[in-house]
C-alpha cells in the first residue's frame, strides 16, 4: 500500500555535499519550483533516491557536451523542492503515479472549465 507524501524538502546541491532524503526503494516523486509551484519532474521508480539523483536539473557540463545532452529542467537547483511517497512494490508505485496523474488532469480540466465559464458568459 502506498504511504502518504513526505513533507516538501529543498532539493540538495550536490556540489556542497548534500544528499537527497528519499526511499531507497519503490515509490513516487515530485519536484517543483519553490516560488511558482510549477511541477518540474514527476514519476515513479524502483529506487526513488536514484531517480531523483539522476534528474538533469542544472547544466554543469561543458558547452560541447551540452550539444548532445538533454537540456536541464531548471537553471538553479536551489529553486527546487521535492517530496516522495514510498510504495511496497514497483507496480504499486506505477499504479499510484498513474492515479495521481489522472487526478491532476481531472482537476486541471475542472479549473479550465470553470475559467471558461466565467470568461465567456452566455
PyMOL commands that set and color helices and strands:
alter all, ss='L'
color gray80, all
select helices_A, chain A and resi 14-16+48-54+63-68+77-79+90-119
alter helices_A, ss='H'
color red, helices_A
select strands_A, chain A and resi 9-10+27-33+39-45+80-86
alter strands_A, ss='S'
color yellow, strands_A
deselect
rebuild
show_as cartoon
